[in-house]
Amino acid sequence: MNERASLKEAIRRIHGCNAKFIESVDVIESFQGKTVWSGVVSSFELSGHPLAKRCYAWCHKDEQNPKETRFFTVLELPPIDSPIKAVRAAIVSQTKLKKKIKSN
């Protein structure tokens, strides 16, 4: 299965709706002058989702287990309205999760 098909399948599995590919864009997110994430984000038009009309998705190898691929799917719901904002939301979410795991 190619990456685009894998992303569509991840959207279907996670959000329970169908997705139609729109475009892919390169995204670079920096913080204090350092790149914290760089990659390609794909946009998909959704059908069958009760709230969102679009989803942003990407994947990369898992840092802890390089044989595994991690999929990220972020719905276009306010304030998320672009691939870069989807990436930022995912970074914030992952940072909060890591802090929570460390504190337990």
C-alpha positions as CSV (number, residue, x, y, z in Angstrom):
1,M,0.0,0.0,0.0
2,N,1.4,3.4,-0.9
3,E,1.6,6.3,1.5
4,R,-1.4,8.1,0.2
5,A,-3.6,5.0,0.4
6,S,-2.2,4.3,4.0
7,L,-3.1,7.9,5.0
8,K,-6.7,7.5,3.6
9,E,-7.0,4.2,5.5
10,A,-5.8,5.8,8.7
11,I,-8.4,8.5,8.3
12,R,-11.1,6.0,7.7
13,R,-10.0,3.9,10.7
14,I,-9.5,6.8,13.1
15,H,-12.4,9.2,12.1
16,G,-14.8,6.7,10.5
17,C,-15.2,8.5,7.2
18,N,-14.0,8.4,3.6
19,A,-11.3,10.7,2.4
20,K,-10.4,12.1,-1.1
21,F,-6.8,13.3,-1.6
22,I,-6.5,17.1,-2.4
23,E,-2.8,18.0,-2.2
24,S,0.5,17.5,-0.4
25,V,2.6,20.4,0.9
26,D,6.0,20.6,2.5
27,V,5.9,21.9,6.1
28,I,8.7,23.1,8.3
29,E,7.9,24.1,11.8
30,S,10.6,26.0,13.8
31,F,10.8,27.1,17.4
32,Q,13.4,29.5,18.6
33,G,15.3,29.3,15.4
34,K,15.5,25.5,15.4
35,T,13.5,23.1,13.2
36,V,11.3,20.9,15.3
37,W,9.5,19.1,12.5
38,S,9.9,18.9,8.8
39,G,7.9,16.8,6.4
40,V,5.0,16.4,3.9
41,V,1.4,17.0,5.0
42,S,-1.4,15.7,2.8
43,S,-4.9,17.3,2.7
44,F,-8.0,15.2,2.3
45,E,-11.6,16.1,1.6
46,L,-13.8,14.2,4.0
47,S,-17.2,12.6,3.3
48,G,-19.3,11.2,6.1
49,H,-17.8,13.1,9.0
50,P,-20.4,14.9,11.1
51,L,-18.3,18.1,11.7
52,A,-15.2,18.3,9.6
53,K,-15.0,18.7,5.8
54,R,-11.2,18.3,5.6
55,C,-8.4,16.4,7.4
56,Y,-4.6,16.9,7.4
57,A,-2.5,13.7,7.6
58,W,1.1,12.6,7.6
59,C,3.2,9.7,8.8
60,H,6.8,9.0,9.9
61,K,8.8,6.2,11.4
62,D,8.4,5.8,15.2
63,E,11.4,7.1,17.1
64,Q,11.2,4.2,19.7
65,N,10.5,1.5,17.1
66,P,11.8,2.3,13.6
67,K,10.0,-0.7,12.1
68,E,6.7,1.0,13.0
69,T,5.1,3.9,11.2
70,R,3.1,6.5,13.1
71,F,0.1,8.1,11.5
72,F,-1.2,11.6,12.4
73,T,-4.6,12.8,11.3
74,V,-5.9,16.2,12.3
75,L,-9.4,17.4,11.5
76,E,-9.9,20.8,10.1
77,L,-11.9,22.3,13.0
78,P,-11.3,25.7,14.4
79,P,-8.6,26.8,15.1
80,I,-7.0,24.3,12.7
81,D,-7.4,25.6,9.2
82,S,-4.0,24.7,7.5
83,P,-1.4,22.0,7.3
84,I,1.0,24.1,9.5
85,K,-1.6,24.6,12.2
86,A,-2.3,20.8,12.1
87,V,1.4,20.1,12.7
88,R,1.6,22.6,15.5
89,A,-1.5,21.0,17.2
90,A,0.0,17.6,16.9
91,I,3.3,18.8,18.4
92,V,1.6,20.4,21.3
93,S,-0.5,17.2,21.8
94,Q,2.6,15.0,21.7
95,T,4.5,17.3,24.1
96,K,1.6,17.2,26.6
97,L,1.4,13.4,26.4
98,K,5.1,13.0,27.0
99,K,4.9,15.3,30.0
100,K,2.0,13.3,31.4
101,I,3.8,10.0,30.9
102,K,6.9,11.3,32.6
103,S,4.9,12.6,35.6
104,N,3.3,9.2,36.2
